[in-house]
Amino acid sequence: HSYQRYSNCIDCLLKYLLFFSNLLFTVLGLVVLALGLWGLINKESFAQEKIGQISTDPMLVFVVLGLVLSTLCLSGCVGALRENCCLLQVFSATVLVLVAAQVLAAIVAYSFQGQIEGYLRSGMLAAMVRYQDDLDLRFITDEIQIGLQCCGADNYRDWEVNMYYNCSAPGVLSCGVPATCCVDPLENGTVWNSQCGVGSQQLDEFSAQSVIFLGGCLGGMSRWIEQHTGLIGSVGIVLLGVQIITLFITTRLMDNIQCSKATS
């Protein structure tokens, strides 16, 4: 009897652990979904003239991620609370698919790591082309250049792909680079100088090195990944472990529900 009580307490604890953890991730998913929708609405991405480009909008990633996360975790949350085997089966099957997909993605990424740099280069050059036209891509590009202290994909002259920074373009930005490429974009340490990169593409590397960062961001990304390989691997293993533990808890809960129905 004491063992039975102990087993029941453990099962009850696992049930509410599954419920509250899924509730937390459901709320997180809804926040991500709301953030994505806010970004799309704020940029008027649903307007008739922009709706055709919505598939390439970075905020769509937040919408899809938030929708999948909230829907999945809500099924686990309600399934655990109501002891609904159908919802728990959907939840566990989806988590199992996600685990398999992550393992497969890791294997593919390791196998084709030589080609990943090419995809990153293409992606960054595409973001640079649309730098002035897409606020999200501009924000991401600026954060990468500031964080890694870099400029362009391979070097600072990559900014020629942008129609405003191209040397044949009219206007003050011609032959320049964004201020986030500058070594010291702040005048007197306080005021942001948005013109600090003007004309930088016309400078040779010796002259330019005192004004802007010469190295491209792809090299900076590679170095950052190499320096944080252990941390990235640890986070990946922990996340995978949490999902596998969730699968075991869900399976045990479903077995207990079926046993209770069989004995009643």
N, C-alpha and C positions, 0 to 999 in steps of 0.2 A: 504493500500500500504506500509506504514512504517513497519507494522508487517511482511508483505511478504518479504521486503528487509532484515529485521532483521533475519528472518528465513533462507533466502538464504545465508546470511553471516555466520550464525552458521553452516549450512550444508557444506559450502565451507571450513570453518575452520576444521570441523570434518573430511572432506575428506582428506585434506592435513596433518592433524594430524595422520590419519591412514596410509597415504602414507609414511611419514618421519619416523614414529616409526617402520614400517615394513622394510623400507630401512635400518635402523640402525641394526635391528636384522638379516636382510639378510647378511649384511657385517660381523656381529659377527658370524653367522653360517658358513660363508665361511672361516673365520679365524680359527674356531674350526676344520672344515673339513681339512684345509691345515695342521694344527698342527698334527692331527691324521695321515694323509697320510705321512707327513714328518717323524713321529715316526716309522711308519711301514717300510718305505723305508730305513730309517737310520739303523734300526735293521735287514734289509734284511729279513723281515717276509714273503715276496713273493717268496723267494728262494724255490726250490723244496723240500729241506729237512726240511723246517720250515713251509710250507704252511698248513700242517695238524694241527698245533697248533695255527693257526691264530685266531680261534674262541675264544680262552681263552686269547688273547692279550688285555691288558687294553686300548691300543691305538685305538682298534676297537670301543670302546664306544664313543670316540671323533669323529671318522669317521661317525658313525650312527647318533649321536646327531647333528653334524654339517650338515649332509645331510638333515635330517628331518627339522631342524630349518631353513636352507637357502631356501629349497624348499617351505615350508609352508609360510614363510614370503614373499618370492618373489611373490607367487600367490596373497597374500593380497596387496602387494605393487603395482603390475601391475593392479590388479583388481580395486583398488581405483583410480589410475591415469587414467585408460582408461574407468572407470565406466562400467566394465564388470561384469554382474551379475553372469555369470557362474563361473568365478574365485573366486568371493566373496562368492558364495555359498559353493564352495569347501573349501575355507579358514575358513568360519564360522562353517561349519560342523566338520572340523578337530579340531578347537579350542574347540568346544563343546564336542567332544570325549575326548580330552585331559583333560578338566575340570572334566568330569565324571570319567576319569581314575585316576586323582589325588585324588579326593574325595574318590573313592573306595580304592585306595592304602593307604590313611590315616586311613580309617576304618579297613582295613585288618591288617595294622601295629599295630594299637591299640589293636585289638582283639588277635593277635598272638605275642604280645610283649615278652612273655616268651620264645618263640622259636627263636626270632631274635638273641638273644645272642649266641645260638647254631650255627646259620648260620655264624655269625661274627667270632666265634671261628674257625669254619671249614675253612673259607676264609683266616683268618690270618695264620693259620697253613700251609695252602696250599702255601701262599705267602712266608712263612719262608722256606719251602722245596725248593722252586725255587729261593731263595734269590740271589745266585751267577749266576744263568742262565738267569734271566730276569731283565734287567736294570730298567724297569718301576716298577715292584713289589719291587725291592730293594729300589728305590727312595721313593715309598709310605711307605714302612715299616720303613725306616730310619726317614722320616718326622714325622710319628706317634710316634716313640720312642723318638725322640728329643722333639717334641711338648708337649707330655704328660708325659715325663720323666718316661718312663716305659721300660720293657724288656720282650719280649715274649708275648704269649697270656694270660696265667694265672700267670706265673712267669718265671724267667730267665732260669730255667732248660728246658723250652719248646724248646730251641734251639737245643736240642739233636735230634729233628726230621730232622735237616739239615745234609746231608751226610758229609759235611766238618767240622761242629761243633760237630758232634757226638763223644763221648768219645772213640769209637772204631776206629775212622778214623785216618789215618796217617797224618803227617804234623803238622805245628805250630798252625793251627786253632782248632785242636782237643780239645774238652772239653771247648771251649771258647764261647764267644758271640761277636756280632758286636760291633764296637767302639761306635755306637750310643746308646748303653746300658750304657756306662760309665758315672759316675758322673762328671768326669773331663777329657774329651778326649783330651784336649789340654795340651801339655807339656809346662810349663813356660808361659801358657796363649797365646801362639802364634802358635806352631807347632802341627798339627793334629797327634795324636798317634794312628795309626790303630791297634796296638797290645795291647791296654790297657785292652781289655777284655779276653786276653789269659788265659786259665785255670780257668776261673771264675766258671764254673759248678762244679768244684771239691771243691770249698770253701763252708763252712757252711754259713748260713744266717748272722750270727754276723760278720764274717770276710768279707763277700761279700758286705755288705751294705756300706762300705767305698770306694768301687771300682766301683760298678755298681748299677743301680736301681733294686730293688728286685721285685717290683709289676708288674703285667701283664698289658698289654694295654687295655684289655677288661674292667677291673675295672676303668681305667682312662677314657675310652670312656663313660662309664655309668655316672661317676661323671661330666664329661664335659657336657653331654646332660642334666643332672639334673640342673646344674648351668646356662645353657643357654636355658632352656625350653621356657621362655617368648620370647626371641629373635627369636628362631626357629619358634615358633607359629606365631609371628608377620610377619616375612618374608614370611611364607607360606600363610597367609591371604592376605598380600599385593599382592603377585604374582597371587593368585587366583582372587582377586579383579580386577587387571589389565586385566586379560583375560576375565572376565565377562563384564567389561566396553568396551573392544574391540569388544565383541559380540554385545553389544547394538549399538555401533557406526556403525558396519558393517551392521546390520539389518536395521538401519535408512537409511544408504546410499543406500541399495538395494531398499527400499521402495520409496525413492526419484527418483531413476533411473526409476523404473517401472511407477511411477506417471508421470514423464516427457515424457516417451514413450507413455503413454495413452493419454496425452493432446496434443501431437504433431501430 
